[in-house]
């Protein structure tokens, strides 16, 4: 009977140790999950901020392109005698510089 009691106590001690280890591992897992969620949230916020900045930049560039095209269209309505191809290309050089592209890409 003493050996049975000793064996039961030994099993109970092992079970208590395993329960304690289980709780510690669950706590570590919860901590890692929290850290991962925080990192993921920070990454998501950084990406969202970058997307917003890029969208603002794209909007500004598109407004610039529209202005440039409007300028080129206004050149087509130039005073008589001044609307040669060379004159138009000369006037559109400022548009080329703004857009950083070649006038030849539009032909």
N, C-alpha and C positions, 0 to 999 in steps of 0.2 A: 503494500500500500504506500509506503514511503517513496518507493521508486515511481509509482504512478503520480503521486503528488509532485515530486521533483520534476518529472517529465512534463506535467501540466504547467508548472511554474515556468519551466524553461520555454515551453511553447508560447505561453502568455507573454513572456519577456521578448521573445522573437517577434511576436505579433505587434507588441507595443513599438518595438524598434522599426518594424516595417511600416506601421501607421505613421510614426514620426517622419520617416524618410519620405513616405508618400505625401504628407502635408508639405514638407520642405520642397519637394519637387513640384508640387502643384503651385506653391508660392512663387518659385522660380519661373515656372511656365507663365503664370499670370504677369509677372514682372516683364518677361521677354515679350509677351503679347502687347503689353502696354507700351513698351519701348518701340516695338514695330509699328503699332498704330500711330504713335506720335511721329515717328520718322515718315511714315506713309502720308500722314496729314501734312507735315511740313513740305514734303516733296510735291504733293498735290497743290498746295498753296503757291509754291515757287513756280510750278508749271502754269498755274492759272494766271499768276502775275506776269509771267513771261508772255503768255498768249495774249493777255490784255495789252501789254506794251507793243507786241508785234501787230496786233489789230489796229492800235492807234497809229503806229508807223505806216501801216498799209493804207489806212484811211487818209493820212496826210499825203502820202505819195500819190494816191489816186486823185485827190483834189488837185495836186500839182500837175498831174497828167492832163486832167480835164482843162485846167487853165491853159496849159501849153497847146492843147488841141484847139481850144477856143481862140487862142492867139493866132494859130496857123490859119484857122478859118477866116479870121478877120483880115488876114493878109491877102486872101483871095479877093476881097472887096477893096483892094487898094486903088489909089487914084490912077486915072488913065495914063498910059505911057510909062508907068513904073512897075508893071507886073510881069516882067520877064522871068524866065526860069532862074537865071543867075541871081536876080534881086530877091526872089522868093527863098532861094537856098541861103543867101546871105542873112535874111531876116530870121530864118529858122535856125541859124547857128546857136542863138541864145536858147532856143528850145532844146537843141541837141545837148548843150552844156548842162541844162537843168536836168534832163532825163538821163544824161550820161550814156546816150546811145547814138548811133550814127543815123543821119538822115537817109542814107541808102537802105537801111533796114525796112523803111516804109514803102519802098518802091516795089 
